[in-house]
Amino acid sequence: MFRRIIFAAVLAGIAAGIIMSAVQHFRVTPYILAAETFEHTPHEHGATNVQSMPAAEPWKPDAGLERIAYTVLANLVISIAFALGLLGASLLLDLPITPANGAFWGLCGFLVFSLAPSAGLPPELPGFPVAELWTRQLWWWFTAAMTAGGLAIVAKHRAPGYLAVAILLIGIPHLVGAPNPHNYETSLPAHLASGFVANALASAAVFWLVLGVALGFINERTFRREVLQ
């Protein structure tokens, strides 16, 4: 069974990662490249006679093929990790992922890791004002965990009391509120930021749908092969 899980996660992760990379390349990356031009635009801060040395920039892949290759590689690794996470959740809940419910599993993944956290921390372009990194990471993981817990309760229980607890768990992070930046000033145009958020969430939805459906079909095929053997 362990070998079947790894096999399904790798195949489904590769399929979803490649599709997500293609969608990101055409629908998300153009917004990032446009935002980087605003981020690197020099700003006037008043006249001064003191010239400061430019800060050393961290390494990043060159534009073009190298950047695309690293992006695809990162997407494949993340996709396989998320596939393993979904399969692990299905084992814990004793709810196998099948072709019939694969899209639903994908929807749950999208809610947990994309839609719920983006309600407080939407996808951010370079140069967009943000709060401190550790506070954003803490709230993001807190939101994902609480949303996953609420959905797990809904998946296993239908009694009104359990549903009320699930709704409470899902709502707590948003009642607490996401960390906010100290300053909201930015040179990014509003249409650039809004377009990026919409396309980033759309690409995430496509990714999770493909991942869930692929896991369902691969699980069924590998299980049938084991039975026949």
C-alpha positions in Angstrom: 0.0 0.0 0.0 2.9 2.4 0.8 4.3 1.8 -2.6 1.0 2.4 -4.2 0.6 5.7 -2.3 4.0 7.0 -3.4 3.4 5.9 -7.0 0.0 7.7 -7.1 1.3 10.8 -5.5 4.3 11.1 -7.9 2.2 10.6 -11.0 -0.7 12.8 -9.9 1.8 15.5 -8.7 3.7 15.5 -12.0 0.4 15.9 -14.0 -1.0 18.6 -11.8 2.4 20.4 -11.5 2.9 20.5 -15.3 -0.6 21.9 -15.9 -0.2 24.4 -13.1 3.1 25.6 -14.5 1.6 26.1 -17.9 -1.3 28.1 -16.4 1.0 30.2 -14.3 3.3 30.9 -17.2 0.5 32.4 -19.3 -1.8 33.8 -16.7 0.2 34.6 -13.5 3.8 35.2 -14.5 3.1 38.3 -16.7 1.6 40.1 -13.6 4.8 39.3 -11.6 7.1 40.5 -14.4 5.0 43.7 -14.6 5.2 44.2 -10.9 8.9 43.8 -10.8 9.3 46.7 -13.2 7.5 48.9 -10.6 9.5 47.4 -7.8 12.8 48.4 -9.4 11.7 51.8 -10.5 13.9 54.5 -8.7 12.0 56.8 -6.3 12.8 60.3 -5.4 13.6 60.8 -1.7 14.8 64.3 -1.7 18.2 65.8 -2.6 21.2 64.4 -0.8 24.9 64.5 -1.2 25.5 61.1 0.4 25.7 58.2 -2.0 25.1 54.8 -0.4 26.5 51.6 -1.8 23.9 49.4 -3.5 22.9 46.4 -1.5 23.9 43.0 -2.8 20.8 41.3 -4.3 20.1 37.7 -3.4 20.7 35.1 -6.2 17.8 34.4 -8.5 17.5 32.5 -11.8 18.0 34.4 -15.0 14.9 35.5 -17.0 13.8 33.1 -19.7 14.4 29.4 -19.8 16.3 29.1 -16.5 13.5 30.9 -14.6 10.9 28.7 -16.2 12.9 25.5 -15.4 13.2 26.4 -11.8 9.6 27.3 -11.5 8.5 24.0 -13.1 10.8 22.1 -10.8 9.5 23.8 -7.7 5.9 23.3 -8.8 6.5 19.5 -9.3 8.0 19.1 -5.8 5.2 21.1 -4.2 2.6 19.2 -6.2 3.9 15.8 -5.1 4.0 17.0 -1.5 0.4 18.1 -1.7 -0.6 14.8 -3.3 1.0 12.9 -0.4 -0.9 15.2 2.0 -4.3 14.4 0.3 -3.6 10.7 0.4 -2.5 10.9 4.0 -5.7 12.7 4.9 -7.8 10.1 3.1 -6.1 7.3 5.1 -6.6 9.1 8.4 -10.3 9.7 7.6 -10.7 6.3 6.0 -12.2 7.9 2.9 -10.4 6.7 -0.2 -9.9 9.1 -3.1 -11.8 7.7 -6.2 -12.7 9.0 -9.6 -16.2 9.8 -8.3 -15.0 12.0 -5.4 -11.6 13.2 -6.7 -12.9 16.6 -7.7 -14.4 17.0 -4.2 -11.1 16.2 -2.6 -9.5 18.7 -4.9 -12.1 21.3 -3.9 -11.3 20.7 -0.2 -7.6 21.1 -0.9 -8.3 24.4 -2.6 -10.4 25.6 0.3 -7.8 24.7 2.9 -4.6 25.9 1.2 -5.8 28.6 -1.2 -9.2 30.1 -0.7 -9.4 30.3 3.1 -5.9 31.8 3.7 -6.4 34.2 0.8 -9.4 35.7 2.6 -7.0 37.4 5.0 -3.7 37.1 3.0 -4.4 37.3 -0.7 -1.6 36.4 -3.1 1.0 39.1 -3.1 3.0 40.7 -5.9 6.6 41.9 -5.5 6.6 45.4 -3.9 3.1 44.9 -2.3 3.0 46.1 1.3 2.9 43.1 3.7 3.2 42.4 7.4 6.2 40.6 8.9 6.9 37.2 7.4 6.7 35.1 10.5 3.3 36.6 11.5 1.9 35.9 8.0 3.3 32.3 8.0 1.8 31.7 11.5 -1.6 32.9 10.5 -1.5 31.1 7.2 -0.8 27.7 8.8 -3.3 28.4 11.6 -6.0 29.1 9.0 -5.1 26.0 6.9 -5.1 23.8 10.0 -8.4 25.0 11.3 -10.1 24.8 7.9 -8.8 21.3 7.4 -10.1 20.3 10.9 -13.5 21.8 10.1 -13.8 20.0 6.8 -12.7 16.7 8.4 -15.5 17.0 10.9 -18.0 17.7 8.2 -16.7 14.7 6.2 -17.2 12.3 9.2 -20.2 13.7 11.0 -23.6 15.2 10.1 -25.1 16.0 13.5 -25.9 19.7 14.0 -23.5 19.9 17.0 -20.6 18.7 15.0 -21.5 21.0 12.1 -21.5 23.9 14.5 -18.1 23.0 15.8 -16.8 22.8 12.2 -18.1 26.2 11.3 -16.6 27.6 14.5 -13.2 26.1 13.6 -13.2 27.4 10.1 -14.3 30.9 11.3 -11.9 31.4 14.2 -8.9 32.5 12.1 -11.0 35.1 10.3 -12.4 36.4 13.6 -8.8 36.7 14.9 -7.8 38.5 11.7 -4.8 38.3 9.5 -1.7 40.4 10.3 -1.8 43.8 8.5 1.2 45.8 7.2 2.1 49.0 8.9 2.0 50.9 5.7 -0.3 50.4 2.7 1.5 52.7 0.3 2.6 51.1 -2.9 3.4 52.1 -6.5 1.6 49.1 -7.9 -1.6 49.9 -9.9 -4.8 48.6 -8.4 -5.7 46.7 -11.6 -2.3 44.9 -11.6 -2.8 43.6 -8.0 -6.5 42.6 -8.5 -5.7 40.8 -11.8 -2.9 38.9 -10.1 -5.0 37.8 -7.2 -7.8 36.6 -9.5 -5.5 34.7 -11.8 -3.4 33.2 -9.0 -6.6 31.8 -7.3 -7.9 30.5 -10.6 -4.6 28.7 -11.3 -4.8 27.2 -7.8 -8.3 26.0 -8.5 -7.2 24.3 -11.7 -4.3 22.7 -9.9 -6.3 21.3 -7.1 -9.1 20.0 -9.4 -6.5 18.2 -11.6 -4.7 16.8 -8.6 -7.8 15.4 -7.0 -9.1 13.9 -10.2 -5.7 12.4 -11.1 -5.3 10.9 -7.7 -8.8 9.3 -8.0 -8.1 7.7 -11.3 -4.5 6.6 -10.5 -5.7 5.1 -7.2 -8.4 3.1 -8.9 -6.1 1.8 -11.6 -3.3 0.8 -9.2 -5.8 -0.8 -6.8 -7.4 -2.9 -9.6 -3.9 -4.0 -10.7 -3.1 -5.1 -7.2 -6.3 -7.1 -7.0 -5.7 -8.8 -10.3 -2.2 -9.8 -9.2 
